Structure formats: structure tokens, C-alpha cells
Amino acid sequence: MAGLGIAAVPAFISTELVAQGALIPVLSDYRLAAGSLYAIYPPGRHLSHRVRVFIDFLVERFALPKPT
């Protein structure tokens, strides 16, 4: 957006900016390799309900599709 170059930006961030003309898509056919996501929290026997719900959300949202 500031003319600093090319960046890989997630669609949930860039879609509206592209529609507004603030970003210009390049290399649209290029796909980044899949990465990993880690939830790191303090050790202990009990997680707060909020942390547990957040981790469950991450697992559901970012889980790989199951093979058919």
C-alpha cells in the first residue's frame, strides 16, 4: 500500500483492499506452500475456558481437509 514492494497477504485482509484499489494483485496464480500453526500457552493441568475455546476454534478453522 505504501509502494514498498510485493507481499503475500491473506485474502481475508486483502480482498476489500483490492476492491478499493489500494492493492494490486500480482502473481495471482502462485500459491504459497502450506505452513504450520502453533498455539503456545503456559504449561499446567488446567486451561482457562477462553483459551480452550480459542484453541478449538483454531483447530476447526485451520484443519487440513480430510482425504476422500
N, C-alpha and C positions, 0 to 999 in steps of 0.2 A: 504494500500500500504506500510505502514511503519511497518507492523506486529503488529499493536496496537489493533486488535480485529475485531469484526463484526460491520458493519454499513449498514444502509438502504440507498442506493444510487439510485437516479433516473436513469432510463435506458438511457436517453439522455446524461448522464455523464459517465455511467459505460460500455456501450456496447463496445466502442472501447478499453477501458482498459482491459476488459475481453478477447477480441480478441487478444490483445497483450500479455496476460498472466500476466499483472500487478495486476489484481484482480482475485480472485477465487470465483465463485458464491457458496453460501451455502443457505440452506432453500429456494430453488427456487420455491417451491410450496406454500410458505407462502405469504399471501397478507396483507398489512397494511390496517387498517381501513381508510376510506375516511376522509379527513380533510377539512378545510375551508381555503380560501384565501381572504385576505382583501387588498384593495387598500386604503391607507390613504393619504390624501392630505389636504392642508390648506383650511379652510372654506372661502367661498366667492361666489359671484354670477357668476364669470367667470373663467372657467378653460382654461388654455392655450391649443392650438390645439394639441401640443405634448402630454400633459397629457391626454386629451380626447381620442386621438388615441391609446395611451398605454392602457388605461382602457378598451376601446373597444376590443383591442387585447386580454387582459386577460380574458374578459368575453367570447369571442369566443373560445379561446384556452382551457379554463378550465371549460366550462359549462358542467353540467351533461347531459348525453344522455336523450332525451325526451322519456317518456314511449310510448310503441306502443299499 
